[in-house]
């Protein structure tokens, strides 16, 4: 988390271009959001977890009424004997105290067997500085999935081959 600014300073973003930094919950801080959102053309998409209780609670408060209606985006993928479905709900971030925030989102990923049996369900709350006019629910869903794809490729190998999660001494 201490190297986000260093890495982003090396990004080759030219005038008139835009950049979206997708960050996991470890990088969910006002300082990081201010650094990214304060630069012209730069935006963030950050996962929020319960370790940021005020932000998480406010985002859930905004999103909860939407979860009973159809999501703004649904993507399904059939592979390796399972069906993965990602559903995404978004809303304007009204009265949320977080730098440059424009939207809050909920992405629900369900994995089912071919027969329809639910295998797993993950829910993520996200915040972004990119407004709805520039990032739809479908765009947000796509960026969240791409970020998870990178995370899974890197972390899965370490966690299963090297058993990192089992060696916490």
N, C-alpha and C positions, 0 to 999 in steps of 0.2 A: 504493500500500500504506500510505502514511502517513495516509490519510484514512478508513480503515475505521472507526475508533472515532468519528470526527466524524460520519460518515454514520449509523452505527448509533445513536448517541445521539439522533438526530432521529426515529428510528422511534417511531411512536405505538402502543406496546404497552401495553394496559391490564392491570390486575391480573386474573389468571385466564386471560388469553389466552396463546397461544404464538407463537413466531416461529422460523423456520428460515432461517438465512443460508446460501445456497449460494455458495461462493467458489472461484475457480480457484487453481491452484498458486502463483501469485504471493503469495497471502495465507496460505500454509501456514506458520504460525509458532506457537510455543507462546504467545507474547504475545497474538495474535489469538484463539486457541482459549481461553485463560484469560479474556479479556475477554468473549467471547460466552457460553461455557459456564458462567461464574460468575454469570450473571444468571438469576433465577427465570423459567422458561418459555422461555428462549432456548436455541437449539441451533444447531450448525453442521454443514454438509456441505462438506468441503474436499477438493479433488483433491490428491493427493500425487504428486510426481515424483521422479526420481532425485537431484535437488539436495538432498533431505532423505534421505540414504542410510540412516540408522538406522531411521527411521520407515518408509520405503519397503520396506526389506528385511524388517522385522518383519511388516508387513502382507502382503507376498508370501508369507512363510513360513507365515502362518496360512491364506491363501487358496489356495495351491498345491494341497493335497490335495482341495479342493472342486471344482477345475476339471475333474476327470475325471467328475464326476457331473452330473446335470441341474441347471440353474440354478434359483434360487428364483423367477425372473420372466423371462419372454420376451415382448417386444412386437415385432410386425412391422407395417410400414407400406409400402404400395404407392403410389408417386407418381412422376411424371415419368420413367417408364420404368425405374425401379429398385425393388428391394425392400430396405428397411432393416430390420435386425433388431438389437434391443438385448437382450442377455442379462445378467442380474445375479446374482451370488453374494454372500452376506453371511455374516459370522461375528461372534461376540462377540470383542471386542478384549481377549484375555487377555494380561496382562503387557506391555502396550504403554505406553511412557513418553511420554504426550502428554496434556495437560490435558483432563479431563472426557470422554475418549474412551469410547464404549460399543460401537461396531461398526466393522468394516472391510469394505470391499466392492470388488468388481471388476465393472466394466461393460464389456462387449465389444460394439462396434458394427460390424456387417458390412454392407457395401453390395454387392449383387449385381445383375447385369442380369436382365431378365425371363427370359433363357435359363439363368440360374443361374451365370454366370461371376462369380467374385469380383473386385470392383473395388477395394474398400478394406477395411481392418480396423484399428480403433482400439481400444486397451485402456486403461482408466483405473482407477487405484487410488484409492479414496476413504476418508475417515475421517469419522465422525460422532459427535456427543455424544448423539444421540437413540437410546435403547435399542430393542431388537427389539419390545418390548411396545407401542411407539408408532410404530415405523417398520419396516414389512416390506420384503422385497426388492422387491416391486412398488412401494411408496411411494418407496423409494430410487431405483429405476430411473426412475420418473416425474420426480422432482426433478432427477436428473442430466440427463435429456433436456431438461427445460424450461430448465435453466441453459445447456446447449449451444445450444439454440435462440436464446436471447438473445445468447450469445457470437457465434454465426454471423451473426445479423442485424447486429450492430454491427461486427464485425471483417471480415466478408467484403467489405462495401462499401469500407472503408478499404483493405484489402489488394488488392482487384482494381481499383477505380476510381482510387484515389490511389497505388497501387503502393507503399504504405508499407514492405512487407517488402523491397523492392528498393532502398530509399534509406536505408541504414544508416550514412551518413557522419557 
